Amino acid sequence: MTAVLGLLRAAPSPESVGPGFAGFLAIFGVALATVLLLRSMVGHLRKVRYSPDPAQTRQDTPDSGSSSPDTREDSPGRDA
């Protein structure tokens, strides 16, 4: 008990206090998680099909069957 009180009385100087090894591990863990999440996001974004018209994406799928009237090329709502 006296050892604990002796440690509490001897306050370290502000210059000698630092984050230490635990702080390094915390920052390293956050950085590693960020890198892994970014790599996963890039992989998922590479799988995404980019199309200006969402109806065109549905039309391009092989199992879509017949196209709806909105996806026809001669539809009055679309510019030629």
SULRAJO-V470377 format. One line per field, one symbol per residue. phi: phi as a letter, one per 30 degrees, with the letter a starting at -180 (. if undefined). psi: psi as a letter, one per 30 degrees, with the letter a starting at -180 (. if undefined). A space follows every 50 residues. Layout:
BEGIN
phi = ???
psi = ???
END
This chain:
BEGIN
phi = .ddddddddddddddcdbdidddddddddddddddddddddddddddddc bdcdddddddddcdidddddcddcdddcdd
psi = efeeeeeeeikllfffklfaeeeeeeeeeeeeeeeeeeeeeeeefffkkk kfjfeeeeefkfgfbkklffglfgkffkk.
END
